[in-house]
Amino acid sequence: MPEPARLVRCPHCGQLAKATPENPWRPFCGRRCKLIDLGAWLDEDHRIPGPPGDPDNAPSDES
Ligand SMILES: [Zn+2]
């Protein structure tokens, strides 16, 4: 009698994913969700708050 698959909810999309060693992307449902989730926090980490441009370095119209 086969054991029931251990399932977890993918933290990214909420789909059921296998939480077994045969799923290398656990607890995500797949590679895409893992990469997207990883990319999301990396992106946030690299985002630097501040003004879009330095007014001192702005190109002048009078030249
Ligand atoms: Zn997913």
N, CA, C, O and the ligand as a Tripos MOL2 file, in Angstrom:
@<TRIPOS>MOLECULE
protein
  253   251    64     0     0
PROTEIN
NO_CHARGES

@<TRIPOS>ATOM
      1 N           0.8500   -1.1970    0.0000 N.3       1 MET1
      2 CA          0.0000    0.0000    0.0000 C.3       1 MET1
      3 C           0.8870    1.2490    0.0000 C.2       1 MET1
      4 O           1.6730    1.4600    0.9230 O.2       1 MET1
      5 N           0.7530    2.0640   -1.0350 N.am      2 PRO2
      6 CA          1.6220    3.2530   -1.1390 C.3       2 PRO2
      7 C           1.2720    4.3150   -0.1070 C.2       2 PRO2
      8 O           0.1050    4.5440    0.2110 O.2       2 PRO2
      9 N           2.3120    4.9530    0.4030 N.am      3 GLU3
     10 CA          2.0910    6.0420    1.3550 C.3       3 GLU3
     11 C           1.4490    7.2230    0.6490 C.2       3 GLU3
     12 O           1.7590    7.4970   -0.5110 O.2       3 GLU3
     13 N           0.5750    7.9130    1.3230 N.am      4 PRO4
     14 CA          0.0110    9.1170    0.7020 C.3       4 PRO4
     15 C           1.1010   10.1670    0.5430 C.2       4 PRO4
     16 O           1.9230   10.3680    1.4370 O.2       4 PRO4
     17 N           1.0950   10.8390   -0.6210 N.am      5 ALA5
     18 CA          2.1150   11.8460   -0.8780 C.3       5 ALA5
     19 C           1.9910   12.9850    0.1070 C.2       5 ALA5
     20 O           0.8950   13.4610    0.4040 O.2       5 ALA5
     21 N           3.1190   13.4050    0.5980 N.am      6 ARG6
     22 CA          3.1050   14.5740    1.4900 C.3       6 ARG6
     23 C           3.0110   15.8170    0.6240 C.2       6 ARG6
     24 O           3.8440   16.0610   -0.2490 O.2       6 ARG6
     25 N           1.9770   16.5910    0.8910 N.am      7 LEU7
     26 CA          1.7620   17.7700    0.0680 C.3       7 LEU7
     27 C           1.8720   19.0460    0.8980 C.2       7 LEU7
     28 O           1.4520   19.1040    2.0540 O.2       7 LEU7
     29 N           2.4430   20.0490    0.2760 N.am      8 VAL8
     30 CA          2.5110   21.3670    0.9120 C.3       8 VAL8
     31 C           1.9770   22.3860   -0.0840 C.2       8 VAL8
     32 O           1.9140   22.1290   -1.2860 O.2       8 VAL8
     33 N           1.6030   23.5150    0.4260 N.am      9 ARG9
     34 CA          1.1530   24.5830   -0.4690 C.3       9 ARG9
     35 C           2.3740   25.3730   -0.9260 C.2       9 ARG9
     36 O           3.2070   25.7850   -0.1200 O.2       9 ARG9
     37 N           2.4570   25.5710   -2.2280 N.am     10 CYS10
     38 CA          3.5350   26.3670   -2.7810 C.3      10 CYS10
     39 C           3.4200   27.7930   -2.2270 C.2      10 CYS10
     40 O           2.3680   28.4210   -2.3480 O.2      10 CYS10
     41 N           4.5000   28.3060   -1.6190 N.am     11 PRO11
     42 CA          4.4270   29.6540   -1.0310 C.3      11 PRO11
     43 C           4.1890   30.7340   -2.0760 C.2      11 PRO11
     44 O           3.7580   31.8400   -1.7460 O.2      11 PRO11
     45 N           4.4620   30.4230   -3.3100 N.am     12 HIS12
     46 CA          4.3140   31.4550   -4.3440 C.3      12 HIS12
     47 C           2.9250   31.4640   -4.9590 C.2      12 HIS12
     48 O           2.2660   32.5030   -4.9810 O.2      12 HIS12
     49 N           2.4700   30.3120   -5.4620 N.am     13 CYS13
     50 CA          1.2010   30.3060   -6.1790 C.3      13 CYS13
     51 C           0.0940   29.5900   -5.4150 C.2      13 CYS13
     52 O          -1.0690   29.6600   -5.8120 O.2      13 CYS13
     53 N           0.4310   28.9090   -4.3340 N.am     14 GLY14
     54 CA         -0.5850   28.2800   -3.5250 C.3      14 GLY14
     55 C          -1.0360   26.9090   -4.0100 C.2      14 GLY14
     56 O          -1.9230   26.2960   -3.4170 O.2      14 GLY14
     57 N          -0.4200   26.4270   -5.0970 N.am     15 GLN15
     58 CA         -0.7700   25.0980   -5.5750 C.3      15 GLN15
     59 C          -0.1660   24.0520   -4.6540 C.2      15 GLN15
     60 O           0.7980   24.3120   -3.9340 O.2      15 GLN15
     61 N          -0.7550   22.8650   -4.6930 N.am     16 LEU16
     62 CA         -0.2100   21.7820   -3.8940 C.3      16 LEU16
     63 C           1.0600   21.2640   -4.5520 C.2      16 LEU16
     64 O           1.1040   21.0230   -5.7580 O.2      16 LEU16
     65 N           2.0950   21.0970   -3.7280 N.am     17 ALA17
     66 CA          3.3640   20.5930   -4.2350 C.3      17 ALA17
     67 C           3.8140   19.4460   -3.3530 C.2      17 ALA17
     68 O           3.5090   19.4120   -2.1610 O.2      17 ALA17
     69 N           4.5390   18.5090   -3.9400 N.am     18 LYS18
     70 CA          5.0440   17.3700   -3.1720 C.3      18 LYS18
     71 C           6.2040   17.8090   -2.2870 C.2      18 LYS18
     72 O           7.1410   18.4600   -2.7500 O.2      18 LYS18
     73 N           6.1320   17.4480   -1.0240 N.am     19 ALA19
     74 CA          7.2090   17.7780   -0.0940 C.3      19 ALA19
     75 C           8.0770   16.5440    0.1250 C.2      19 ALA19
     76 O           8.3650   16.1550    1.2570 O.2      19 ALA19
     77 N           8.4800   15.9470   -0.9780 N.am     20 THR20
     78 CA          9.2990   14.7500   -0.9000 C.3      20 THR20
     79 C          10.6280   15.0130   -1.5990 C.2      20 THR20
     80 O          10.7420   15.9550   -2.3830 O.2      20 THR20
     81 N          11.6300   14.1890   -1.3200 N.am     21 PRO21
     82 CA         12.9450   14.4000   -1.9420 C.3      21 PRO21
     83 C          12.8870   14.3560   -3.4640 C.2      21 PRO21
     84 O          13.8010   14.8450   -4.1290 O.2      21 PRO21
     85 N          11.8360   13.7810   -4.0210 N.am     22 GLU22
     86 CA         11.7580   13.7410   -5.4790 C.3      22 GLU22
     87 C          11.3730   15.0970   -6.0640 C.2      22 GLU22
     88 O          11.4590   15.3020   -7.2750 O.2      22 GLU22
     89 N          10.9540   16.0120   -5.2120 N.am     23 ASN23
     90 CA         10.6560   17.3600   -5.6840 C.3      23 ASN23
     91 C          11.7840   18.2950   -5.2540 C.2      23 ASN23
     92 O          11.8050   18.7520   -4.1110 O.2      23 ASN23
     93 N          12.7190   18.5820   -6.1570 N.am     24 PRO24
     94 CA         13.8790   19.4160   -5.7920 C.3      24 PRO24
     95 C          13.4960   20.8570   -5.5140 C.2      24 PRO24
     96 O          14.2990   21.6250   -4.9840 O.2      24 PRO24
     97 N          12.2820   21.2230   -5.8660 N.am     25 TRP25
     98 CA         11.8790   22.6290   -5.6990 C.3      25 TRP25
     99 C          11.0290   22.8410   -4.4650 C.2      25 TRP25
    100 O          10.5580   23.9510   -4.2190 O.2      25 TRP25
    101 N          10.8250   21.7780   -3.6760 N.am     26 ARG26
    102 CA          9.9970   21.9410   -2.4930 C.3      26 ARG26
    103 C          10.5440   23.0650   -1.6130 C.2      26 ARG26
    104 O          11.7640   23.2260   -1.5800 O.2      26 ARG26
    105 N           9.7570   23.8340   -0.9150 N.am     27 PRO27
    106 CA          8.3030   23.6560   -0.8300 C.3      27 PRO27
    107 C           7.5460   24.2990   -1.9850 C.2      27 PRO27
    108 O           6.3230   24.4330   -1.9300 O.2      27 PRO27
    109 N           8.2650   24.6970   -3.0300 N.am     28 PHE28
    110 CA          7.5750   25.2750   -4.1780 C.3      28 PHE28
    111 C           7.0680   24.1560   -5.0760 C.2      28 PHE28
    112 O           7.5030   23.0100   -4.9650 O.2      28 PHE28
    113 N           6.1360   24.5040   -5.9700 N.am     29 CYS29
    114 CA          5.5660   23.4710   -6.8320 C.3      29 CYS29
    115 C           6.4760   23.2040   -8.0180 C.2      29 CYS29
    116 O           6.3570   22.1630   -8.6650 O.2      29 CYS29
    117 N           7.3730   24.1160   -8.3090 N.am     30 GLY30
    118 CA          8.2460   23.9000   -9.4510 C.3      30 GLY30
    119 C           9.3440   24.9380   -9.5170 C.2      30 GLY30
    120 O           9.4250   25.8570   -8.7020 O.2      30 GLY30
    121 N          10.1880   24.7560  -10.5260 N.am     31 ARG31
    122 CA         11.3610   25.6090  -10.6920 C.3      31 ARG31
    123 C          10.9580   27.0710  -10.8460 C.2      31 ARG31
    124 O          11.5730   27.9720  -10.2750 O.2      31 ARG31
    125 N           9.8990   27.2800  -11.6420 N.am     32 ARG32
    126 CA          9.4870   28.6530  -11.9280 C.3      32 ARG32
    127 C           9.1490   29.4080  -10.6530 C.2      32 ARG32
    128 O           9.6160   30.5240  -10.4280 O.2      32 ARG32
    129 N           8.3100   28.7630   -9.8070 N.am     33 CYS33
    130 CA          7.8760   29.4420   -8.5970 C.3      33 CYS33
    131 C           9.0620   29.7160   -7.6770 C.2      33 CYS33
    132 O           9.1320   30.7690   -7.0420 O.2      33 CYS33
    133 N           9.9830   28.7770   -7.6080 N.am     34 LYS34
    134 CA         11.1350   28.9810   -6.7410 C.3      34 LYS34
    135 C          11.9660   30.1590   -7.2430 C.2      34 LYS34
    136 O          12.3750   31.0140   -6.4570 O.2      34 LYS34
    137 N          12.2140   30.2020   -8.5400 N.am     35 LEU35
    138 CA         13.0280   31.2770   -9.1070 C.3      35 LEU35
    139 C          12.3210   32.6120   -8.9770 C.2      35 LEU35
    140 O          12.9470   33.6200   -8.6470 O.2      35 LEU35
    141 N          11.0210   32.6270   -9.2330 N.am     36 ILE36
    142 CA         10.2720   33.8810   -9.1330 C.3      36 ILE36
    143 C          10.3160   34.3870   -7.7050 C.2      36 ILE36
    144 O          10.5380   35.5740   -7.4640 O.2      36 ILE36
    145 N          10.1050   33.4800   -6.7540 N.am     37 ASP37
    146 CA         10.0910   33.8830   -5.3620 C.3      37 ASP37
    147 C          11.4640   34.3930   -4.9440 C.2      37 ASP37
    148 O          11.5800   35.4090   -4.2590 O.2      37 ASP37
    149 N          12.4940   33.6800   -5.3610 N.am     38 LEU38
    150 CA         13.8610   34.0850   -5.0390 C.3      38 LEU38
    151 C          14.1660   35.4330   -5.6820 C.2      38 LEU38
    152 O          14.7280   36.3280   -5.0520 O.2      38 LEU38
    153 N          13.7810   35.5550   -6.9540 N.am     39 GLY39
    154 CA         14.0320   36.7980   -7.6740 C.3      39 GLY39
    155 C          13.2940   37.9590   -7.0450 C.2      39 GLY39
    156 O          13.7950   39.0830   -7.0350 O.2      39 GLY39
    157 N          12.1140   37.7000   -6.5230 N.am     40 ALA40
    158 CA         11.3180   38.7710   -5.9350 C.3      40 ALA40
    159 C          12.0340   39.3870   -4.7490 C.2      40 ALA40
    160 O          12.1050   40.6090   -4.6240 O.2      40 ALA40
    161 N          12.5600   38.5450   -3.8820 N.am     41 TRP41
    162 CA         13.2010   39.1530   -2.7120 C.3      41 TRP41
    163 C          14.5740   39.6960   -3.0410 C.2      41 TRP41
    164 O          15.0310   40.6530   -2.4160 O.2      41 TRP41
    165 N          15.2360   39.0990   -4.0130 N.am     42 LEU42
    166 CA         16.5250   39.6490   -4.4350 C.3      42 LEU42
    167 C          16.3220   41.0360   -5.0180 C.2      42 LEU42
    168 O          17.0810   41.9650   -4.7430 O.2      42 LEU42
    169 N          15.2820   41.1540   -5.8280 N.am     43 ASP43
    170 CA         14.9760   42.4150   -6.4810 C.3      43 ASP43
    171 C          14.7090   43.4890   -5.4320 C.2      43 ASP43
    172 O          15.1800   44.6200   -5.5470 O.2      43 ASP43
    173 N          13.9550   43.1180   -4.4170 N.am     44 GLU44
    174 CA         13.6070   44.0630   -3.3760 C.3      44 GLU44
    175 C          14.8540   44.4850   -2.6000 C.2      44 GLU44
    176 O          14.9910   45.6340   -2.1780 O.2      44 GLU44
    177 N          15.7470   43.5330   -2.4280 N.am     45 ASP45
    178 CA         16.9660   43.7850   -1.6700 C.3      45 ASP45
    179 C          17.8700   44.7630   -2.4100 C.2      45 ASP45
    180 O          18.5760   45.5650   -1.7990 O.2      45 ASP45
    181 N          17.8350   44.6810   -3.7300 N.am     46 HIS46
    182 CA         18.7310   45.5210   -4.5190 C.3      46 HIS46
    183 C          18.1400   46.8900   -4.8240 C.2      46 HIS46
    184 O          18.8190   47.7680   -5.3560 O.2      46 HIS46
    185 N          16.8720   47.0600   -4.4820 N.am     47 ARG47
    186 CA         16.2460   48.3250   -4.7990 C.3      47 ARG47
    187 C          16.7300   49.4090   -3.8260 C.2      47 ARG47
    188 O          16.6240   49.2440   -2.6110 O.2      47 ARG47
    189 N          17.2390   50.4700   -4.3390 N.am     48 ILE48
    190 CA         17.7410   51.5490   -3.4830 C.3      48 ILE48
    191 C          16.7530   52.7150   -3.5170 C.2      48 ILE48
    192 O          16.4970   53.2940   -4.5730 O.2      48 ILE48
    193 N          16.2070   53.0490   -2.3580 N.am     49 PRO49
    194 CA         15.2630   54.1740   -2.3230 C.3      49 PRO49
    195 C          16.0030   55.4930   -2.4800 C.2      49 PRO49
    196 O          17.1220   55.6500   -1.9910 O.2      49 PRO49
    197 N          15.3850   56.4190   -3.1510 N.am     50 GLY50
    198 CA         16.0260   57.7050   -3.3440 C.3      50 GLY50
    199 C          15.4910   58.3890   -4.5820 C.2      50 GLY50
    200 O          14.6830   57.8140   -5.3110 O.2      50 GLY50
    201 N          15.9270   59.5970   -4.8260 N.am     51 PRO51
    202 CA         15.4650   60.3360   -6.0030 C.3      51 PRO51
    203 C          15.9860   59.6730   -7.2690 C.2      51 PRO51
    204 O          17.0780   59.1060   -7.2650 O.2      51 PRO51
    205 N          15.2150   59.7380   -8.3570 N.am     52 PRO52
    206 CA         15.6010   59.0720   -9.6030 C.3      52 PRO52
    207 C          16.8470   59.6850  -10.2190 C.2      52 PRO52
    208 O          17.5790   58.9880  -10.9210 O.2      52 PRO52
    209 N          17.1110   60.9450   -9.9840 N.am     53 GLY53
    210 CA         18.2850   61.5520  -10.5980 C.3      53 GLY53
    211 C          18.9080   62.5780   -9.6860 C.2      53 GLY53
    212 O          18.2410   63.1590   -8.8300 O.2      53 GLY53
    213 N          20.1970   62.7940   -9.8780 N.am     54 ASP54
    214 CA         20.8970   63.8000   -9.0950 C.3      54 ASP54
    215 C          20.7370   65.1530   -9.7830 C.2      54 ASP54
    216 O          21.1820   65.3140  -10.9190 O.2      54 ASP54
    217 N          20.1140   66.1270   -9.1240 N.am     55 PRO55
    218 CA         19.8820   67.4270   -9.7700 C.3      55 PRO55
    219 C          21.1800   68.1140  -10.1530 C.2      55 PRO55
    220 O          21.2080   68.8890  -11.1090 O.2      55 PRO55
    221 N          22.2570   67.8440   -9.4240 N.am     56 ASP56
    222 CA         23.5470   68.4780   -9.7370 C.3      56 ASP56
    223 C          24.1430   67.9470  -11.0300 C.2      56 ASP56
    224 O          24.9100   68.6310  -11.7080 O.2      56 ASP56
    225 N          23.7750   66.7060  -11.3580 N.am     57 ASN57
    226 CA         24.3290   66.0980  -12.5660 C.3      57 ASN57
    227 C          23.3670   66.1710  -13.7380 C.2      57 ASN57
    228 O          23.6580   65.6560  -14.8180 O.2      57 ASN57
    229 N          22.2080   66.8180  -13.5290 N.am     58 ALA58
    230 CA         21.2290   66.8990  -14.6030 C.3      58 ALA58
    231 C          21.7920   67.7290  -15.7510 C.2      58 ALA58
    232 O          22.3960   68.7810  -15.5420 O.2      58 ALA58
    233 N          21.5810   67.2340  -16.9630 N.am     59 PRO59
    234 CA         22.0970   67.9920  -18.1080 C.3      59 PRO59
    235 C          21.3970   69.3400  -18.2400 C.2      59 PRO59
    236 O          20.1770   69.4250  -18.1030 O.2      59 PRO59
    237 N          22.1400   70.3550  -18.4960 N.am     60 SER60
    238 CA         21.5780   71.6950  -18.5890 C.3      60 SER60
    239 C          21.1120   71.9650  -20.0140 C.2      60 SER60
    240 O          21.7250   71.5150  -20.9810 O.2      60 SER60
    241 N          20.0030   72.7170  -20.1240 N.am     61 ASP61
    242 CA         19.4970   73.0640  -21.4530 C.3      61 ASP61
    243 C          20.2580   74.2450  -22.0450 C.2      61 ASP61
    244 O          20.2650   74.4420  -23.2600 O.2      61 ASP61
    245 N          20.9010   75.0320  -21.1750 N.am     62 GLU62
    246 CA         21.6450   76.1930  -21.6660 C.3      62 GLU62
    247 C          23.0790   75.7790  -21.9570 C.2      62 GLU62
    248 O          23.8800   75.6130  -21.0380 O.2      62 GLU62
    249 N          23.3930   75.6180  -23.1940 N.am     63 SER63
    250 CA         24.7690   75.2740  -23.5220 C.3      63 SER63
    251 C          25.1750   75.8980  -24.8440 C.2      63 SER63
    252 O          26.3090   75.7190  -25.2900 O.2      63 SER63
    253 ZN          3.9200   27.4030   -7.3450 Zn       64 ZN64
@<TRIPOS>BOND
     1     1     2 1
     2     2     3 1
     3     3     4 2
     4     3     5 am
     5     5     6 1
     6     6     7 1
     7     7     8 2
     8     7     9 am
     9     9    10 1
    10    10    11 1
    11    11    12 2
    12    11    13 am
    13    13    14 1
    14    14    15 1
    15    15    16 2
    16    15    17 am
    17    17    18 1
    18    18    19 1
    19    19    20 2
    20    19    21 am
    21    21    22 1
    22    22    23 1
    23    23    24 2
    24    23    25 am
    25    25    26 1
    26    26    27 1
    27    27    28 2
    28    27    29 am
    29    29    30 1
    30    30    31 1
    31    31    32 2
    32    31    33 am
    33    33    34 1
    34    34    35 1
    35    35    36 2
    36    35    37 am
    37    37    38 1
    38    38    39 1
    39    39    40 2
    40    39    41 am
    41    41    42 1
    42    42    43 1
    43    43    44 2
    44    43    45 am
    45    45    46 1
    46    46    47 1
    47    47    48 2
    48    47    49 am
    49    49    50 1
    50    50    51 1
    51    51    52 2
    52    51    53 am
    53    53    54 1
    54    54    55 1
    55    55    56 2
    56    55    57 am
    57    57    58 1
    58    58    59 1
    59    59    60 2
    60    59    61 am
    61    61    62 1
    62    62    63 1
    63    63    64 2
    64    63    65 am
    65    65    66 1
    66    66    67 1
    67    67    68 2
    68    67    69 am
    69    69    70 1
    70    70    71 1
    71    71    72 2
    72    71    73 am
    73    73    74 1
    74    74    75 1
    75    75    76 2
    76    75    77 am
    77    77    78 1
    78    78    79 1
    79    79    80 2
    80    79    81 am
    81    81    82 1
    82    82    83 1
    83    83    84 2
    84    83    85 am
    85    85    86 1
    86    86    87 1
    87    87    88 2
    88    87    89 am
    89    89    90 1
    90    90    91 1
    91    91    92 2
    92    91    93 am
    93    93    94 1
    94    94    95 1
    95    95    96 2
    96    95    97 am
    97    97    98 1
    98    98    99 1
    99    99   100 2
   100    99   101 am
   101   101   102 1
   102   102   103 1
   103   103   104 2
   104   103   105 am
   105   105   106 1
   106   106   107 1
   107   107   108 2
   108   107   109 am
   109   109   110 1
   110   110   111 1
   111   111   112 2
   112   111   113 am
   113   113   114 1
   114   114   115 1
   115   115   116 2
   116   115   117 am
   117   117   118 1
   118   118   119 1
   119   119   120 2
   120   119   121 am
   121   121   122 1
   122   122   123 1
   123   123   124 2
   124   123   125 am
   125   125   126 1
   126   126   127 1
   127   127   128 2
   128   127   129 am
   129   129   130 1
   130   130   131 1
   131   131   132 2
   132   131   133 am
   133   133   134 1
   134   134   135 1
   135   135   136 2
   136   135   137 am
   137   137   138 1
   138   138   139 1
   139   139   140 2
   140   139   141 am
   141   141   142 1
   142   142   143 1
   143   143   144 2
   144   143   145 am
   145   145   146 1
   146   146   147 1
   147   147   148 2
   148   147   149 am
   149   149   150 1
   150   150   151 1
   151   151   152 2
   152   151   153 am
   153   153   154 1
   154   154   155 1
   155   155   156 2
   156   155   157 am
   157   157   158 1
   158   158   159 1
   159   159   160 2
   160   159   161 am
   161   161   162 1
   162   162   163 1
   163   163   164 2
   164   163   165 am
   165   165   166 1
   166   166   167 1
   167   167   168 2
   168   167   169 am
   169   169   170 1
   170   170   171 1
   171   171   172 2
   172   171   173 am
   173   173   174 1
   174   174   175 1
   175   175   176 2
   176   175   177 am
   177   177   178 1
   178   178   179 1
   179   179   180 2
   180   179   181 am
   181   181   182 1
   182   182   183 1
   183   183   184 2
   184   183   185 am
   185   185   186 1
   186   186   187 1
   187   187   188 2
   188   187   189 am
   189   189   190 1
   190   190   191 1
   191   191   192 2
   192   191   193 am
   193   193   194 1
   194   194   195 1
   195   195   196 2
   196   195   197 am
   197   197   198 1
   198   198   199 1
   199   199   200 2
   200   199   201 am
   201   201   202 1
   202   202   203 1
   203   203   204 2
   204   203   205 am
   205   205   206 1
   206   206   207 1
   207   207   208 2
   208   207   209 am
   209   209   210 1
   210   210   211 1
   211   211   212 2
   212   211   213 am
   213   213   214 1
   214   214   215 1
   215   215   216 2
   216   215   217 am
   217   217   218 1
   218   218   219 1
   219   219   220 2
   220   219   221 am
   221   221   222 1
   222   222   223 1
   223   223   224 2
   224   223   225 am
   225   225   226 1
   226   226   227 1
   227   227   228 2
   228   227   229 am
   229   229   230 1
   230   230   231 1
   231   231   232 2
   232   231   233 am
   233   233   234 1
   234   234   235 1
   235   235   236 2
   236   235   237 am
   237   237   238 1
   238   238   239 1
   239   239   240 2
   240   239   241 am
   241   241   242 1
   242   242   243 1
   243   243   244 2
   244   243   245 am
   245   245   246 1
   246   246   247 1
   247   247   248 2
   248   247   249 am
   249   249   250 1
   250   250   251 1
   251   251   252 2
@<TRIPOS>SUBSTRUCTURE
     1 MET1         2 RESIDUE 1 A MET
     2 PRO2         6 RESIDUE 1 A PRO
     3 GLU3        10 RESIDUE 1 A GLU
     4 PRO4        14 RESIDUE 1 A PRO
     5 ALA5        18 RESIDUE 1 A ALA
     6 ARG6        22 RESIDUE 1 A ARG
     7 LEU7        26 RESIDUE 1 A LEU
     8 VAL8        30 RESIDUE 1 A VAL
     9 ARG9        34 RESIDUE 1 A ARG
    10 CYS10       38 RESIDUE 1 A CYS
    11 PRO11       42 RESIDUE 1 A PRO
    12 HIS12       46 RESIDUE 1 A HIS
    13 CYS13       50 RESIDUE 1 A CYS
    14 GLY14       54 RESIDUE 1 A GLY
    15 GLN15       58 RESIDUE 1 A GLN
    16 LEU16       62 RESIDUE 1 A LEU
    17 ALA17       66 RESIDUE 1 A ALA
    18 LYS18       70 RESIDUE 1 A LYS
    19 ALA19       74 RESIDUE 1 A ALA
    20 THR20       78 RESIDUE 1 A THR
    21 PRO21       82 RESIDUE 1 A PRO
    22 GLU22       86 RESIDUE 1 A GLU
    23 ASN23       90 RESIDUE 1 A ASN
    24 PRO24       94 RESIDUE 1 A PRO
    25 TRP25       98 RESIDUE 1 A TRP
    26 ARG26      102 RESIDUE 1 A ARG
    27 PRO27      106 RESIDUE 1 A PRO
    28 PHE28      110 RESIDUE 1 A PHE
    29 CYS29      114 RESIDUE 1 A CYS
    30 GLY30      118 RESIDUE 1 A GLY
    31 ARG31      122 RESIDUE 1 A ARG
    32 ARG32      126 RESIDUE 1 A ARG
    33 CYS33      130 RESIDUE 1 A CYS
    34 LYS34      134 RESIDUE 1 A LYS
    35 LEU35      138 RESIDUE 1 A LEU
    36 ILE36      142 RESIDUE 1 A ILE
    37 ASP37      146 RESIDUE 1 A ASP
    38 LEU38      150 RESIDUE 1 A LEU
    39 GLY39      154 RESIDUE 1 A GLY
    40 ALA40      158 RESIDUE 1 A ALA
    41 TRP41      162 RESIDUE 1 A TRP
    42 LEU42      166 RESIDUE 1 A LEU
    43 ASP43      170 RESIDUE 1 A ASP
    44 GLU44      174 RESIDUE 1 A GLU
    45 ASP45      178 RESIDUE 1 A ASP
    46 HIS46      182 RESIDUE 1 A HIS
    47 ARG47      186 RESIDUE 1 A ARG
    48 ILE48      190 RESIDUE 1 A ILE
    49 PRO49      194 RESIDUE 1 A PRO
    50 GLY50      198 RESIDUE 1 A GLY
    51 PRO51      202 RESIDUE 1 A PRO
    52 PRO52      206 RESIDUE 1 A PRO
    53 GLY53      210 RESIDUE 1 A GLY
    54 ASP54      214 RESIDUE 1 A ASP
    55 PRO55      218 RESIDUE 1 A PRO
    56 ASP56      222 RESIDUE 1 A ASP
    57 ASN57      226 RESIDUE 1 A ASN
    58 ALA58      230 RESIDUE 1 A ALA
    59 PRO59      234 RESIDUE 1 A PRO
    60 SER60      238 RESIDUE 1 A SER
    61 ASP61      242 RESIDUE 1 A ASP
    62 GLU62      246 RESIDUE 1 A GLU
    63 SER63      250 RESIDUE 1 A SER
    64 ZN64       253 GROUP 0 **** ****
